[in-house]
Amino acid sequence: MITTRYTISGVTQDGQKFRPSDWTERLVCIQKEQLIKYNGHLKVKKIDGIKSIVFDSQLENTCPFTFERLLSFAKINHLVITEEAIES
C-alpha cells in the first residue's frame, strides 16, 4: 500500500526560520493521550537542525481534524511542505 508522507519544515518559503521556536509543540500539543491517538502517524523531529512535523496520510483516517489543522497551519504561515510517496 502506498501512502504519502508529509513533512512540514520550520522554514518559510522565503527561507526564514519560523518563530516561535516551540511551534511544533504548540501545534501538536504533545500529550500521552494524543500520541496514542496519532498511533505513530505523526512525529516531531529535527531535520538538519530544523524543527519539523512529519506525518503520513493515514493520520487523516485516525484524526482528520489534526491532519487538516497541520496542513492549514503550514499553508497560512507559508511553511515548506514536502510530500513523498512511501510503501507501508
Helices and strands as residue ranges (DSSP letters): E 2-12, H 23-28, H 32-38, E 42-47, E 50-56, H 59-62, H 64-76, E 79-87
